[in-house]
């Protein structure tokens, strides 16, 4: 069995990293900037 990662798998991993980091970083940044209004901003 060959162990190799294709070009499209690397692209998929990269996209997953960007989206995944946004899931955690957006609420934290919104809370720091907007305070109690951040919940509505993230939902919007």
C-alpha positions as CSV (number, residue, x, y, z in Angstrom):
1,X,0.0,0.0,0.0
2,X,1.4,3.3,-1.0
3,X,1.4,6.2,1.4
4,X,0.9,9.4,-0.6
5,X,-1.2,12.5,-0.4
6,X,-2.5,13.9,-3.6
7,X,-2.6,17.5,-4.6
8,X,-6.4,17.8,-4.1
9,X,-6.1,16.3,-0.7
10,X,-3.6,19.0,0.3
11,X,-6.0,21.6,-1.1
12,X,-8.8,20.1,0.9
13,X,-6.7,20.1,4.1
14,X,-5.8,23.7,3.5
15,X,-9.4,24.8,3.0
16,X,-10.4,22.8,6.1
17,X,-7.7,24.6,8.2
18,X,-9.0,28.0,7.1
19,X,-12.6,27.2,7.8
20,X,-11.8,25.5,11.0
21,X,-9.7,28.3,12.4
22,X,-12.5,30.8,11.5
23,X,-14.9,28.8,13.6
24,X,-12.8,29.4,16.7
25,X,-11.3,32.8,15.9
26,X,-14.4,34.7,14.7
27,X,-16.3,34.4,18.0
28,X,-13.2,35.4,20.1
29,X,-12.5,38.5,17.9
30,X,-16.2,39.5,18.0
31,X,-16.4,39.2,21.8
32,X,-13.2,41.3,22.1
33,X,-14.6,44.0,19.9
34,X,-18.3,44.0,20.5
35,X,-18.8,42.8,24.0
36,X,-22.3,41.5,24.7
37,X,-23.5,42.3,21.2
38,X,-21.1,39.7,19.8
39,X,-23.6,36.8,19.9
40,X,-25.9,38.6,17.5
41,X,-23.0,39.6,15.3
42,X,-21.7,36.0,15.0
43,X,-25.2,34.7,14.2
44,X,-25.8,37.4,11.6
